[in-house]
Structure formats: structure tokens, C-alpha cells
Amino acid sequence: MKSLFLSFGIGIFLLSCQEGSNESTTPMPKPSGETIAFYNVENLFDTIDSKGISDGDFLPHGKKYWTQSRYLKKLKDLAQVFNDLGPKGPAIIGLSEIENKAVILQLIETAGYSEDDYEIVHYNSADNRGIDVALVFKKKYFRFISSESIRLVFPFDPDVLSRDILKVKLQGHQDELTIFVNHWPSRRDGTKETEPKRLFAAETLRGLVDEELKKDPNADLVIMGDFNDAPEDQSLNAVLGASITKNEEDLINLSARVKYKFPGTLVHDREWLMFDQIIVSRNFKKKLTGKLEVFAPDYLLYQHSDGRKSPNKTYGSRYYGGYSDHLPVRIIFR
């Protein structure tokens, strides 16, 4: 694929790499009807002032008046979603807008599990708000192989910092599974103005995908995240090459196929947007049961007085006390 940013050079940094022991020859149990999910949990911050990040709004005396009781309520609410996403929780879930590993562990414990049940993969990103992405998976079904955190540095705007792309390799029942968790730059400063950053993120991710497919054309790949773009937008459809119409492409955007069954995963200016997506390699699609679902039980939706519905969010112009301003997405694999 022709680079969109050759004139700038590539500003990608591999922050660090963790590798686990995969010497055991005992096969992992075969999962059946298990869930792979992604969820933007909307600013899951603790109430502790952390150095080096701008978390002042989410402190007991900060702008958001983020008290311990509000934090514990959010953990309890998100734990309900966690448990409902799959049988005894999801087998794999990607998370975005989490502050640190500690809040993920507290979420898992609130849901009734421990580090014996789930493993957490997390890196601190360069985002100045202190929000990161992470991956959580059941140790029963998957063995950790390795992980990398790829930092995005935009050559045309190096002072702007974004969330890293998280790459995790897992050993499943028979095959390896490579997962990429994303949270691409937002549209806050304007869709067109910020589009080059998402195009750059897409090109970076495409390069990582090509590395895997070059080693194994039949690789099992799962790409998930809050992309701040829709499946048909240039970043995902043209640059990343995630097909929205054909199954012959090497990447298939499953979220495009539910677009008209449910309006989206978040609401902006009364418009539903499908920004939270799961994309898979052609080979992995064969291992799925059914289609991608936007998980939208009634408790995750807020009913407006005029009949409209939107995600039951925690904050907006004020504290609403809901779950998140995004809905999760999930797929079932056999």
C-alpha cells in the first residue's frame, strides 16, 4: 500500500516488549461460545493524584468532583457489564479510557474474579490525560506469549501525544492469536483538522498487520478499538484496508455489518456513530459464530423525554451516574 506520509517519515516508537514463557506443550482448553469484546469505559479513573498526568479533574476536589463513592459505583456498574458480556465474563476484552492497571484489577475483583482468572496487559501511554488502552483475557483459555506498545508520534505534529497501539500475542487451543487494541485521536478539534492523525494511525496499524501476514498469510488477527472514525471512512476502509462489503479482503470490518441493525455505539449531536469496532483477518472470521453485536441492554441506554435513546453515560454537562458514553461491541467464537 502506498504510504500517505512518506514525505514526513515514520514516527513510530516501540515502547517496550514483554514476553512470556510458552514452553508448556499442554494444549489450552477449547473454548465454545466465548466472547471477544471491546469497551470504551469512559474515564475510569481512581481518586488518587498521579504524577505526570492531567488527572486533576477526576479527584475528589477536582472539576468532576470524582469521589470514592462515585468511583466505587462506576466499578460496580462496569462489573455488571463485564459479567453480562459473556459466560462468566468475556474470554477476551479490550478496554480504553482506563487510567492504570490498578483500576482494571479493581474492576475484575468487583466482578468477582481475581488475577488467577484473568491476566491484564497494560502500558502507560503518552496521552497527557492519562487514559490508556489495555487487554484482559481468561487464563483458562489463553496463554500469554508477548506484548508490545507502539507509540504514535506524528511527524507533522510531534507535540501532540496520543494513545499507544497495544499488540498482544496469545496462545489459544491450537493457534496463536494476535490482538491490536486501539484508541485513535478524537475529532474534538474538528473532523477534517484531526483526520491526518487517524490516517497516520491507520497506516501504522496496517504496517503491523502486514508484518504478521507476511510471516503467516493465515494468521488469526483481531483488531479492536475506538477509532473515532466510521467503518466507511478513509482511515479504516482505504488505508487500513478493512473491507466493509467483501469477505475476500485480508481484513474484514465486522462492525459494518451491524450498522443498520443498531444505530451505533455512541451519540454526538443526536447522531449515532459506529466508532467502536472489531476487525478480523479472513482466516479468523471462519472461527466466529454469528455476527458482531453492539451490546445494548436496557440498563446501558438512557431514555430521553422525547423518546430518543443514547448511552447511559457517567458524565456530560454534569454527573449523570451512568455506565459509559459508549456501548461495547462483541463477537462469539467457537
C-alpha positions as CSV (number, residue, x, y, z in Angstrom):
1,M,0.0,0.0,0.0
2,K,1.4,3.4,-1.0
3,S,2.3,5.5,2.1
4,L,0.3,8.6,2.7
5,F,3.1,10.1,4.8
6,L,6.4,9.3,3.0
7,S,7.3,13.0,3.0
8,F,7.1,13.1,6.7
9,G,8.9,9.9,7.6
10,I,7.6,7.4,10.0
11,G,7.4,8.5,13.7
12,I,6.7,5.2,15.5
13,F,8.4,4.1,18.7
14,L,8.2,0.7,20.2
15,L,8.0,1.5,23.9
16,S,8.7,-1.9,25.3
17,C,8.1,-5.6,24.8
18,Q,7.0,-8.2,27.3
19,E,7.5,-11.8,26.6
20,G,6.1,-14.7,28.5
21,S,7.1,-18.3,28.7
22,N,5.3,-20.5,26.2
23,E,7.4,-23.7,26.8
24,S,4.4,-25.8,28.0
25,T,3.2,-28.3,25.5
26,T,-0.1,-28.8,27.3
27,P,-2.8,-27.6,24.9
28,M,-5.2,-24.9,26.2
29,P,-8.8,-26.0,26.7
30,K,-11.0,-25.4,23.6
31,P,-13.4,-22.5,24.2
32,S,-17.0,-22.7,23.0
33,G,-19.4,-19.9,22.7
34,E,-17.0,-17.5,24.4
35,T,-16.9,-13.7,23.8
36,I,-14.3,-11.3,22.5
37,A,-15.4,-7.7,23.3
38,F,-14.2,-4.1,23.2
39,Y,-15.5,-1.4,25.6
40,N,-14.6,2.3,26.0
41,V,-15.5,2.6,29.6
42,E,-15.4,6.5,29.7
43,N,-12.7,7.8,32.0
44,L,-12.2,5.0,34.5
45,F,-10.0,7.0,36.9
46,D,-9.2,6.3,40.5
47,T,-9.3,9.1,43.1
48,I,-5.5,9.2,43.6
49,D,-3.5,12.1,42.3
50,S,-1.0,10.6,39.9
51,K,2.2,12.5,38.9
52,G,2.9,13.1,35.3
53,I,-0.7,13.1,34.0
54,S,-3.5,15.6,34.0
55,D,-5.9,13.7,36.2
56,G,-6.9,16.8,38.3
57,D,-10.5,16.8,37.1
58,F,-11.0,13.3,38.4
59,L,-10.1,13.9,42.0
60,P,-12.5,14.4,45.0
61,H,-12.0,18.2,44.8
62,G,-11.5,18.4,41.1
63,K,-13.8,19.7,38.4
64,K,-15.7,16.4,38.1
65,Y,-15.9,16.0,41.9
66,W,-14.8,12.4,41.5
67,T,-15.3,11.0,44.9
68,Q,-14.6,7.5,46.2
69,S,-18.4,6.7,46.3
70,R,-18.7,7.7,42.6
71,Y,-15.7,5.7,41.7
72,L,-17.0,2.6,43.5
73,K,-20.4,3.0,41.9
74,K,-18.8,3.1,38.4
75,L,-16.7,-0.1,39.2
76,K,-19.9,-1.8,40.3
77,D,-21.8,-0.7,37.1
78,L,-18.9,-1.7,34.8
79,A,-18.6,-5.1,36.6
80,Q,-22.2,-5.8,35.7
81,V,-21.4,-5.2,32.0
82,F,-18.3,-7.3,32.3
83,N,-20.2,-10.3,33.6
84,D,-23.0,-9.9,31.1
85,L,-20.8,-9.7,28.1
86,G,-20.0,-13.4,28.2
87,P,-20.5,-16.6,30.2
88,K,-18.7,-15.8,33.4
89,G,-17.3,-12.7,31.8
90,P,-15.7,-12.3,28.4
91,A,-12.8,-14.6,27.3
92,I,-11.0,-11.5,25.9
93,I,-11.9,-7.8,26.3
94,G,-10.1,-4.7,25.1
95,L,-10.6,-1.6,27.2
96,S,-10.0,2.1,26.5
97,E,-10.1,5.2,28.7
98,I,-8.6,3.4,31.7
99,E,-6.1,5.3,34.0
100,N,-3.8,2.4,35.1
101,K,-3.6,-1.3,35.7
102,A,-4.9,-0.9,39.3
103,V,-8.3,0.3,38.2
104,I,-8.6,-2.7,35.8
105,L,-7.7,-5.1,38.6
106,Q,-10.3,-3.5,40.9
107,L,-12.9,-3.8,38.1
108,I,-12.1,-7.5,37.8
109,E,-12.3,-8.0,41.5
110,T,-15.6,-6.1,41.7
111,A,-16.9,-8.5,39.0
112,G,-16.0,-11.4,41.3
113,Y,-12.7,-12.6,39.7
114,S,-9.0,-12.4,40.5
115,E,-5.6,-12.4,38.8
116,D,-5.9,-16.2,38.9
117,D,-8.8,-15.9,36.5
118,Y,-7.8,-13.0,34.2
119,E,-4.5,-11.6,33.0
120,I,-4.1,-7.9,32.3
121,V,-1.8,-6.4,29.7
122,H,-1.3,-2.7,30.1
123,Y,1.3,0.0,29.4
124,N,1.3,3.7,30.4
125,S,0.8,5.7,27.2
126,A,1.9,9.3,26.4
127,D,-1.6,10.7,26.5
128,N,-1.5,13.7,28.7
129,R,-4.9,13.0,30.2
130,G,-3.5,9.7,31.4
131,I,-6.0,7.4,29.6
132,D,-4.7,4.2,28.2
133,V,-5.8,1.0,26.4
134,A,-5.5,-2.5,27.8
135,L,-6.3,-6.1,27.2
136,V,-7.8,-8.6,29.6
137,F,-8.1,-12.3,28.9
138,K,-9.1,-15.6,30.6
139,K,-6.1,-17.6,31.6
140,K,-8.2,-20.7,31.3
141,Y,-8.3,-20.4,27.5
142,F,-5.2,-18.4,26.6
143,R,-1.5,-18.4,27.4
144,F,0.4,-15.1,27.2
145,I,3.2,-15.1,24.6
146,S,4.3,-11.4,24.2
147,S,3.1,-7.8,24.1
148,E,4.3,-4.5,22.6
149,S,3.2,-0.9,23.0
150,I,3.6,1.1,19.8
151,R,3.7,4.8,20.4
152,L,2.3,7.2,17.7
153,V,4.5,10.3,17.1
154,F,3.0,12.4,14.3
155,P,5.9,13.8,12.2
156,F,3.6,16.7,11.1
157,D,2.6,17.5,14.7
158,P,5.1,15.9,17.1
159,D,3.9,17.9,20.2
160,V,0.5,16.2,20.2
161,L,0.6,12.9,22.1
162,S,-2.0,10.1,21.6
163,R,-2.8,6.7,22.9
164,D,-0.5,3.8,22.0
165,I,-1.4,0.8,19.9
166,L,-1.3,-2.3,22.1
167,K,-0.2,-5.5,20.4
168,V,-0.7,-8.8,22.3
169,K,0.1,-12.4,21.2
170,L,-1.8,-15.2,22.9
171,Q,-1.6,-19.0,22.5
172,G,-5.1,-20.5,22.2
173,H,-6.3,-24.1,21.9
174,Q,-4.4,-24.7,18.7
175,D,-3.3,-21.5,17.1
176,E,-1.7,-18.2,18.1
177,L,-4.0,-15.1,18.2
178,T,-2.6,-11.6,17.7
179,I,-4.7,-8.7,19.0
180,F,-4.4,-5.0,18.4
181,V,-6.2,-2.6,20.8
182,N,-6.6,1.0,19.6
183,H,-7.9,4.4,20.7
184,W,-7.3,6.7,17.8
185,P,-7.1,10.5,18.0
186,S,-10.5,12.2,18.6
187,R,-12.4,14.6,16.5
188,R,-12.6,17.2,19.2
189,D,-10.7,19.9,17.2
190,G,-12.6,19.2,14.1
191,T,-13.1,16.1,11.8
192,K,-11.0,17.4,8.9
193,E,-8.4,19.0,11.1
194,T,-7.7,15.8,13.0
195,E,-8.1,13.4,10.2
196,P,-4.4,13.2,9.3
197,K,-3.7,11.8,12.7
198,R,-6.2,9.0,12.3
199,L,-4.8,8.3,8.8
200,F,-1.3,8.1,10.3
201,A,-2.6,5.7,13.0
202,A,-4.2,3.6,10.3
203,E,-1.0,3.4,8.2
204,T,1.0,2.5,11.3
205,L,-1.5,-0.3,12.1
206,R,-1.5,-1.5,8.5
207,G,2.2,-1.9,8.7
208,L,1.9,-4.0,11.9
209,V,-0.7,-6.2,10.2
210,D,1.4,-6.7,7.1
211,E,4.3,-7.9,9.3
212,E,2.0,-10.6,10.7
213,L,0.5,-11.6,7.4
214,K,3.9,-11.8,5.8
215,K,5.0,-14.3,8.4
216,D,1.7,-16.3,8.1
217,P,-0.9,-15.4,5.5
218,N,-3.4,-17.4,7.5
219,A,-2.7,-15.6,10.8
220,D,-5.5,-15.1,13.3
221,L,-5.8,-11.4,13.8
222,V,-8.3,-9.3,15.8
223,I,-8.2,-5.5,15.7
224,M,-10.4,-3.7,18.1
225,G,-10.9,-0.2,19.4
226,D,-12.5,3.2,19.5
227,F,-11.3,4.5,16.1
228,N,-13.1,7.9,16.2
229,D,-13.9,7.1,12.5
230,A,-16.7,5.0,11.0
231,P,-16.1,1.8,9.0
232,E,-16.6,3.5,5.7
233,D,-14.2,6.4,6.5
234,Q,-10.9,6.6,4.6
235,S,-8.7,5.6,7.5
236,L,-10.3,2.3,8.1
237,N,-11.6,1.4,4.7
238,A,-8.9,2.7,2.4
239,V,-5.7,2.9,4.4
240,L,-6.1,0.0,6.8
241,G,-7.9,-1.9,4.1
242,A,-10.7,-3.3,6.4
243,S,-13.4,-4.4,3.9
244,I,-17.0,-3.3,4.6
245,T,-18.5,-5.2,1.7
246,K,-16.5,-8.3,0.7
247,N,-15.1,-11.2,2.5
248,E,-12.2,-11.7,0.1
249,E,-10.0,-8.9,1.6
250,D,-7.4,-9.9,4.2
251,L,-9.2,-7.7,6.8
252,I,-12.9,-7.7,7.4
253,N,-14.7,-5.0,9.4
254,L,-17.4,-6.9,11.2
255,S,-18.9,-3.6,12.6
256,A,-20.0,-2.5,9.2
257,R,-22.4,-5.5,9.0
258,V,-24.5,-4.4,12.0
259,K,-24.6,-0.8,11.1
260,Y,-28.3,-0.8,10.2
261,K,-29.4,-3.3,12.8
262,F,-28.3,-0.9,15.6
263,P,-27.5,2.7,15.0
264,G,-24.1,2.9,16.6
265,T,-22.0,2.8,19.8
266,L,-22.1,6.5,20.8
267,V,-24.2,9.6,20.2
268,H,-22.8,13.0,19.2
269,D,-25.2,15.9,18.4
270,R,-28.1,13.5,18.4
271,E,-26.4,11.3,15.8
272,W,-25.5,7.7,16.3
273,L,-21.9,6.9,15.3
274,M,-20.2,3.5,14.9
275,F,-16.7,4.3,16.2
276,D,-16.2,1.2,18.3
277,Q,-15.4,-1.7,16.1
278,I,-13.9,-5.2,15.8
279,I,-12.0,-6.1,12.6
280,V,-10.7,-9.6,11.9
281,S,-8.4,-11.4,9.5
282,R,-10.1,-13.5,6.9
283,N,-8.9,-16.8,8.5
284,F,-10.2,-15.8,11.9
285,K,-13.6,-14.9,10.6
286,K,-14.1,-18.6,9.9
287,K,-13.9,-19.3,13.6
288,L,-16.7,-16.9,14.6
289,T,-20.3,-17.8,15.4
290,G,-22.8,-15.3,14.1
291,K,-22.2,-11.6,13.6
292,L,-20.8,-8.8,15.6
293,E,-23.3,-7.3,18.2
294,V,-23.5,-3.9,19.7
295,F,-24.2,-4.9,23.3
296,A,-27.1,-2.7,24.3
297,P,-29.3,-4.0,27.2
298,D,-31.8,-1.5,28.5
299,Y,-29.7,-0.6,31.5
300,L,-26.9,0.7,29.2
301,L,-29.4,3.1,27.4
302,Y,-30.8,6.4,28.6
303,Q,-34.4,7.2,27.6
304,H,-34.9,10.9,26.8
305,S,-38.2,12.7,27.3
306,D,-38.7,12.9,23.6
307,G,-38.3,9.1,23.1
308,R,-34.7,9.2,22.0
309,K,-32.1,6.8,23.4
310,S,-28.4,7.3,24.0
311,P,-25.7,5.5,26.0
312,N,-26.3,5.8,29.7
313,K,-23.1,7.9,30.4
314,T,-21.3,8.8,33.6
315,Y,-20.6,12.5,32.7
316,G,-21.7,15.1,30.2
317,S,-22.5,18.7,31.2
318,R,-22.9,17.3,34.7
319,Y,-22.7,14.0,36.6
320,Y,-25.3,11.5,35.4
321,G,-24.0,8.5,37.2
322,G,-24.4,6.1,34.3
323,Y,-22.1,3.4,32.8
324,S,-20.3,5.0,29.8
325,D,-20.9,7.3,26.9
326,H,-20.0,4.3,24.6
327,L,-21.6,0.9,24.1
328,P,-19.5,-2.2,24.0
329,V,-19.2,-4.5,20.9
330,R,-18.7,-8.2,21.0
331,I,-18.2,-11.3,18.8
332,I,-18.7,-15.0,19.7
333,F,-16.1,-17.6,18.7
334,R,-16.0,-21.3,18.8
